[in-house]
Amino acid sequence: MKKVLFIIPTLGNGGAEKSFISLLNNLNSDKYEVDVFAIRPTGLIADMLPDYVDLIPLPQDVVCFKEGVKASVLSFLKKGKFVSAFNRIMFSYTLAKYQKTNEAEQRAFRYYKGMFKGCFNHYDVAVSYLEKTTNYIVSEMIDADIKVGYYHSDYDKLRLNSDLEKRLIKNLNYLVTVSDNCAEILKESLPEHADRVKVIENIISRKALLEQASEENPFNDGFNGIRVVTAGRVSPEKGPDIAVEACRILREKGYDIRWHFVGKVDDETAVSLAKEYGISQYAVFEGLHTNPYKFIYNCDIYVQPSRFEGKSIAIEEAKALGRPVVTSAFTTAFSQIEQNKTGIVADEISAQAIAEKIELLIKDKELYEGIKRNLENYQSNEDEVLKLEKILDKGDGLH
């Protein structure tokens, strides 16, 4: 059996994490001995790892490094680990200097990577399942015959320092991304690594989603109007403020809408905006749920108001569950939506544009029902795992 290591930043409930579970569930467990290492090993999907997978505990130095800077430095000093104490100070200084941007994460890695020295055994294949730090760990700190890095986002929107990125990922044999559009952007941004870029789509199993979605109807508040759902963490890049503004526009036009936001609230801006507009009872923040699919399945329209995406897993999940989608016009939107057939892409990334397309779906019943009929033909893509297995088997086979 091949020994495979997957590294992922967190076992939370984001899109990449959910696709990671789908990948593991479809991987041939008879062929691979799989270890998983998560920098933040707690979260909603921690209990969803398949039985054949071993979760590697965090090394004590990594645990110490993750503490607040003062506590971490004191702990290292007490152990006589003066270099680690210095690195912890410089790590925080670098993040602050570069204002906690993605470039800050790149620059701070030099002070963090020593925590992983000697932590891992040799592997046949090591896979980082998300961009930035875990890619760098696999590239520089893991002993493996084949090294794979992932980019789930549109590379341009990450605003990384490309010169730094080229150095930090130089030891990766493959750069996997999740759509043809993302692959083209990655090749243009990192031309020296273009021949390493491969496309493996996030795995969506319609059958598995429908099983979870049909568990129960979460809407028991007696509301009989139009239900809109947006799933994913509530943070600026996902556009929840755009959605709240769109909700206000539609309410003011007389549409009886209740918009449910299903996901962890990382940023309170949208929540505050709903209160300011006096529509908190219509822009409802449901919080984090292990099963967001029941919300999507039982809504009328799914909306993705993001400012940018790689390939949105939530959009694919909504399509698989048969819900008409309205999405903002982020770069890769048209790679997921066939206009007016599997959903609608708004004219731009704005509340007004999204509100207009939601209004269109409400008013044009024939368009709405036509999209629903088209989505009945949604095809699952579990066979995407075979592309990764070709890499794990030390073959290429990808186009």
C-alpha positions as CSV (number, residue, x, y, z in Angstrom):
1,M,0.0,0.0,0.0
2,K,1.1,3.5,-0.8
3,K,1.7,5.7,2.3
4,V,0.0,9.1,1.7
5,L,0.0,12.2,3.8
6,F,-2.7,14.9,3.5
7,I,-2.1,18.3,5.1
8,I,-4.9,20.7,5.5
9,P,-5.1,24.0,7.6
10,T,-8.3,23.2,9.4
11,L,-11.0,20.6,9.9
12,G,-13.7,23.3,9.9
13,N,-16.8,23.4,7.7
14,G,-15.6,25.4,4.7
15,G,-15.9,24.4,1.1
16,A,-12.4,23.0,0.8
17,E,-12.8,21.0,4.0
18,K,-16.1,19.5,2.7
19,S,-14.6,18.6,-0.6
20,F,-11.7,17.0,1.3
21,I,-14.1,14.7,3.1
22,S,-15.7,13.8,-0.2
23,L,-12.3,13.0,-1.7
24,L,-11.4,10.8,1.2
25,N,-14.7,9.0,1.1
26,N,-14.2,8.2,-2.6
27,L,-10.5,7.3,-2.4
28,N,-9.7,3.6,-2.7
29,S,-8.9,2.7,0.9
30,D,-7.5,-0.7,-0.2
31,K,-4.7,1.0,-2.1
32,Y,-3.6,3.7,0.3
33,E,-2.5,4.0,3.9
34,V,-3.6,7.6,4.6
35,D,-2.5,10.0,7.4
36,V,-4.1,13.4,7.8
37,F,-2.4,16.3,9.5
38,A,-4.4,19.5,10.3
39,I,-2.8,22.6,11.8
40,R,-6.2,23.3,13.5
41,P,-7.4,19.7,14.0
42,T,-10.8,20.5,15.6
43,G,-13.9,21.5,13.8
44,L,-17.2,20.2,12.4
45,I,-15.6,17.7,10.0
46,A,-13.1,16.3,12.5
47,D,-15.6,13.5,13.3
48,M,-16.3,12.9,9.6
49,L,-12.9,11.5,8.7
50,P,-13.3,7.9,7.3
51,D,-12.3,5.1,9.5
52,Y,-9.3,4.1,7.4
53,V,-7.7,7.5,7.9
54,D,-5.3,8.3,10.8
55,L,-5.3,11.8,12.2
56,I,-1.7,12.8,13.3
57,P,-1.6,14.7,16.6
58,L,-0.1,18.1,16.7
59,P,3.6,18.2,17.8
60,Q,4.0,20.0,21.1
61,D,6.1,22.7,19.6
62,V,3.4,23.5,17.0
63,V,0.8,23.7,19.9
64,C,3.1,26.1,21.7
65,F,3.7,28.2,18.7
66,K,0.0,28.6,18.1
67,E,-0.5,30.2,21.6
68,G,-0.5,34.0,22.1
69,V,2.9,35.5,21.4
70,K,3.7,36.2,25.1
71,A,2.7,32.8,26.3
72,S,4.4,31.1,23.4
73,V,7.7,32.9,23.9
74,L,7.8,32.3,27.6
75,S,7.1,28.6,27.1
76,F,9.9,28.3,24.6
77,L,12.3,30.2,26.9
78,K,11.5,27.9,29.8
79,K,12.4,24.9,27.6
80,G,15.6,26.6,26.6
81,K,14.4,26.8,23.0
82,F,15.7,30.3,22.3
83,V,15.6,30.0,18.5
84,S,12.0,29.0,18.6
85,A,11.2,32.0,21.0
86,F,12.9,34.4,18.5
87,N,11.0,32.8,15.6
88,R,7.7,33.3,17.4
89,I,8.4,37.0,18.0
90,M,9.5,37.5,14.3
91,F,6.4,35.5,13.1
92,S,4.1,38.0,14.9
93,Y,6.2,41.0,13.8
94,T,6.0,39.9,10.2
95,L,2.3,39.4,10.2
96,A,1.8,42.8,11.8
97,K,4.2,44.5,9.4
98,Y,2.4,43.2,6.4
99,Q,-1.0,43.7,8.0
100,K,-2.0,40.0,8.1
101,T,-2.3,39.8,4.3
102,N,-1.7,36.7,2.3
103,E,1.8,38.0,1.5
104,A,2.3,38.3,5.3
105,E,1.6,34.6,5.5
106,Q,4.2,33.9,2.8
107,R,6.9,36.0,4.5
108,A,6.2,34.7,8.0
109,F,6.5,31.1,7.0
110,R,10.3,31.2,7.3
111,Y,9.8,31.7,11.1
112,Y,7.1,29.0,11.4
113,K,8.5,26.1,9.3
114,G,11.1,25.0,11.9
115,M,8.2,23.7,14.1
116,F,7.7,20.9,11.6
117,K,11.3,19.7,11.3
118,G,11.4,16.0,12.0
119,C,7.7,15.7,12.7
120,F,6.8,13.4,9.8
121,N,8.0,10.0,8.5
122,H,8.8,9.4,4.9
123,Y,5.7,9.2,2.6
124,D,5.3,8.0,-1.0
125,V,3.1,11.0,-1.6
126,A,2.4,14.2,0.4
127,V,-0.6,16.3,-0.6
128,S,-1.3,19.8,0.7
129,Y,-5.1,20.3,0.3
130,L,-5.1,24.2,0.3
131,E,-2.9,27.0,-0.9
132,K,-0.4,29.0,1.1
133,T,1.1,27.6,4.4
134,T,0.3,23.9,3.9
135,N,1.7,24.1,0.3
136,Y,4.9,25.5,1.8
137,I,5.1,22.8,4.5
138,V,4.8,20.0,1.9
139,S,7.3,21.7,-0.4
140,E,10.0,22.4,2.2
141,M,9.4,20.3,5.3
142,I,8.1,16.9,4.1
143,D,10.2,13.9,3.0
144,A,8.1,12.4,0.1
145,D,8.7,10.9,-3.3
146,I,5.9,13.0,-4.8
147,K,4.7,16.3,-3.5
148,V,1.3,17.8,-4.5
149,G,0.0,21.3,-3.7
150,Y,-3.6,22.6,-4.2
151,Y,-5.0,26.0,-5.2
152,H,-8.8,26.1,-4.5
153,S,-9.0,29.8,-5.2
154,D,-8.5,32.1,-8.2
155,Y,-4.7,32.8,-7.9
156,D,-5.0,36.4,-8.9
157,K,-7.5,37.2,-6.1
158,L,-5.1,35.7,-3.5
159,R,-2.8,38.7,-4.0
160,L,0.3,36.7,-3.3
161,N,3.9,37.8,-3.9
162,S,4.6,35.7,-7.0
163,D,8.4,35.8,-6.6
164,L,8.0,34.5,-3.1
165,E,5.4,31.9,-4.2
166,K,7.7,30.5,-6.9
167,R,10.4,29.9,-4.3
168,L,8.1,28.5,-1.6
169,I,6.5,25.9,-4.0
170,K,9.6,25.0,-6.0
171,N,9.7,21.4,-4.6
172,L,6.1,20.6,-5.5
173,N,5.7,18.1,-8.4
174,Y,2.1,19.0,-9.1
175,L,-0.1,22.0,-8.6
176,V,-3.7,20.9,-8.5
177,T,-6.5,23.4,-9.0
178,V,-10.3,22.9,-9.3
179,S,-11.4,24.2,-12.7
180,D,-10.0,24.9,-16.1
181,N,-10.5,28.6,-15.5
182,C,-8.4,28.5,-12.3
183,A,-5.8,26.5,-14.1
184,E,-5.4,29.1,-16.9
185,I,-5.0,31.9,-14.3
186,L,-2.5,29.8,-12.3
187,K,-0.4,29.1,-15.5
188,E,-0.4,32.7,-16.5
189,S,0.6,33.8,-12.9
190,L,3.3,31.2,-12.4
191,P,4.5,30.4,-16.0
192,E,7.6,28.6,-14.7
193,H,5.4,26.1,-13.1
194,A,2.8,25.8,-15.9
195,D,3.7,22.3,-16.8
196,R,2.9,21.1,-13.2
197,V,-0.6,22.4,-13.2
198,K,-3.4,19.8,-13.2
199,V,-7.2,20.1,-12.8
200,I,-9.1,17.9,-10.4
201,E,-12.6,19.1,-9.7
202,N,-14.1,19.1,-6.2
203,I,-16.1,15.9,-5.8
204,I,-19.8,16.3,-5.6
205,S,-22.0,13.3,-4.9
206,R,-25.6,14.1,-5.6
207,K,-26.8,10.9,-3.9
208,A,-24.9,11.7,-0.7
209,L,-26.1,15.3,-0.6
210,L,-29.8,14.3,-1.1
211,E,-29.5,11.8,1.7
212,Q,-28.4,14.5,4.1
213,A,-30.7,17.2,2.7
214,S,-33.8,15.1,3.2
215,E,-33.2,14.5,6.9
216,E,-35.5,17.3,8.0
217,N,-36.9,20.6,6.9
218,P,-35.2,23.3,9.1
219,F,-37.8,26.0,8.2
220,N,-40.5,25.8,10.8
221,D,-41.1,29.4,11.5
222,G,-44.5,29.7,9.7
223,F,-43.1,31.9,6.9
224,N,-44.8,31.4,3.6
225,G,-42.9,33.8,1.4
226,I,-39.8,33.3,-0.8
227,R,-36.8,31.6,1.0
228,V,-33.3,32.5,-0.2
229,V,-30.2,30.7,1.1
230,T,-26.5,31.6,1.1
231,A,-24.2,29.0,2.6
232,G,-20.6,29.5,3.6
233,R,-18.7,31.5,6.2
234,V,-19.8,35.1,6.7
235,S,-16.7,37.0,5.7
236,P,-16.1,39.9,3.3
237,E,-14.9,37.9,0.3
238,K,-18.1,35.9,0.3
239,G,-20.2,39.1,0.0
240,P,-22.7,38.8,2.8
241,D,-23.0,42.6,3.0
242,I,-23.9,42.6,-0.7
243,A,-26.6,40.0,0.0
244,V,-28.1,42.0,2.9
245,E,-28.2,45.0,0.7
246,A,-30.0,43.0,-2.0
247,C,-32.4,41.7,0.6
248,R,-33.2,45.3,1.6
249,I,-33.8,46.3,-2.1
250,L,-36.2,43.4,-2.7
251,R,-38.1,44.0,0.6
252,E,-38.5,47.6,-0.3
253,K,-39.9,46.5,-3.7
254,G,-42.6,44.6,-1.9
255,Y,-41.2,41.0,-2.3
256,D,-41.8,38.8,0.7
257,I,-38.3,37.4,1.1
258,R,-36.5,35.8,4.0
259,W,-32.8,35.3,3.4
260,H,-31.0,32.7,5.5
261,F,-27.2,32.8,5.9
262,V,-25.8,29.4,6.9
263,G,-22.2,29.5,8.1
264,K,-19.9,30.8,10.8
265,V,-19.9,34.5,11.2
266,D,-16.3,35.6,10.9
267,D,-17.2,39.2,10.3
268,E,-20.1,41.1,11.9
269,T,-20.4,43.7,9.2
270,A,-23.4,42.1,7.4
271,V,-25.1,41.4,10.7
272,S,-24.8,45.0,11.7
273,L,-26.0,46.1,8.3
274,A,-29.2,44.0,8.7
275,K,-29.9,45.7,12.0
276,E,-29.2,49.1,10.6
277,Y,-31.7,48.5,7.8
278,G,-34.2,47.0,10.2
279,I,-34.5,43.7,8.4
280,S,-32.9,41.3,10.9
281,Q,-36.0,39.2,10.9
282,Y,-35.7,38.8,7.1
283,A,-31.8,38.5,6.9
284,V,-31.4,35.6,9.3
285,F,-27.9,34.4,10.3
286,E,-28.3,30.7,11.2
287,G,-24.7,30.1,12.3
288,L,-22.6,27.1,11.6
289,H,-24.4,23.8,10.8
290,T,-22.9,20.4,10.1
291,N,-25.7,19.9,7.6
292,P,-26.2,23.0,5.5
293,Y,-27.8,20.9,2.7
294,K,-31.2,20.8,4.4
295,F,-31.3,24.6,4.2
296,I,-30.4,24.6,0.5
297,Y,-32.7,21.8,-0.4
298,N,-35.7,23.5,1.2
299,C,-35.2,27.0,-0.2
300,D,-36.6,28.5,-3.3
301,I,-33.4,30.3,-4.6
302,Y,-29.8,29.8,-3.7
303,V,-27.6,32.9,-4.0
304,Q,-23.8,33.1,-4.1
305,P,-22.9,36.8,-3.7
306,S,-19.1,36.3,-3.5
307,R,-16.5,38.9,-4.6
308,F,-14.3,36.1,-5.8
309,E,-14.2,32.3,-5.9
310,G,-12.1,29.5,-7.4
311,K,-14.8,27.0,-8.1
312,S,-17.6,27.4,-5.6
313,I,-18.5,24.2,-4.0
314,A,-21.7,25.7,-2.6
315,I,-22.9,26.5,-6.1
316,E,-22.3,22.9,-7.2
317,E,-24.1,21.6,-4.1
318,A,-27.1,23.8,-4.8
319,K,-27.2,22.6,-8.4
320,A,-26.9,19.0,-7.3
321,L,-29.9,19.6,-4.9
322,G,-31.9,21.1,-7.7
323,R,-32.0,24.7,-6.5
324,P,-31.9,27.6,-9.1
325,V,-28.8,29.6,-8.4
326,V,-28.2,33.4,-8.7
327,T,-24.5,34.3,-8.4
328,S,-22.4,37.5,-8.6
329,A,-20.2,38.0,-11.6
330,F,-16.9,36.8,-10.1
331,T,-14.2,35.7,-12.5
332,T,-15.0,32.0,-12.7
333,A,-18.8,32.2,-12.4
334,F,-19.5,31.3,-16.0
335,S,-17.5,28.1,-15.7
336,Q,-20.2,26.9,-13.3
337,I,-23.4,28.4,-14.5
338,E,-24.9,28.0,-18.0
339,Q,-26.8,31.3,-18.2
340,N,-30.6,31.0,-17.8
341,K,-30.3,27.2,-18.0
342,T,-28.6,26.0,-14.8
343,G,-28.8,29.4,-13.0
344,I,-28.2,33.1,-13.6
345,V,-25.0,35.1,-13.3
346,A,-25.7,38.7,-12.3
347,D,-24.3,41.5,-14.6
348,E,-21.8,42.6,-11.9
349,I,-20.7,42.1,-8.3
350,S,-23.3,44.3,-6.7
351,A,-26.4,44.2,-4.6
352,Q,-28.5,45.8,-7.3
353,A,-27.4,43.3,-9.9
354,I,-28.1,40.3,-7.7
355,A,-31.5,41.8,-6.6
356,E,-32.5,42.2,-10.3
357,K,-31.7,38.5,-11.1
358,I,-33.6,37.3,-8.0
359,E,-36.5,39.4,-9.1
360,L,-36.3,37.9,-12.6
361,L,-36.6,34.4,-11.2
362,I,-39.5,35.4,-9.0
363,K,-41.5,37.0,-11.8
364,D,-40.6,34.6,-14.6
365,K,-42.1,31.4,-13.5
366,E,-41.3,29.7,-16.8
367,L,-37.6,30.5,-16.5
368,Y,-37.5,29.4,-12.9
369,E,-39.2,26.0,-13.6
370,G,-37.0,25.5,-16.7
371,I,-33.9,25.8,-14.6
372,K,-35.3,23.4,-12.1
373,R,-36.0,20.9,-14.8
374,N,-32.5,21.3,-16.3
375,L,-30.9,20.6,-12.8
376,E,-32.6,17.3,-12.7
377,N,-29.9,16.1,-15.1
378,Y,-27.0,17.2,-12.8
379,Q,-24.2,14.7,-13.0
380,S,-22.1,13.7,-10.0
381,N,-18.4,13.5,-10.5
382,E,-17.1,10.9,-8.1
383,D,-14.7,9.6,-10.8
384,E,-12.6,12.8,-10.4
385,V,-10.9,10.9,-7.6
386,L,-9.3,8.7,-10.3
387,K,-7.2,11.6,-11.5
388,L,-5.7,12.1,-8.0
389,E,-5.2,8.3,-7.7
390,K,-3.1,8.4,-10.9
391,I,-0.8,10.9,-9.1
392,L,-0.7,8.9,-6.0
393,D,0.2,5.8,-8.1
394,K,3.2,7.9,-9.4
395,G,1.7,8.2,-12.8
396,D,0.6,11.4,-14.6
397,G,-2.4,10.6,-16.8
398,L,-3.9,14.1,-16.4
399,H,-4.6,16.5,-19.3
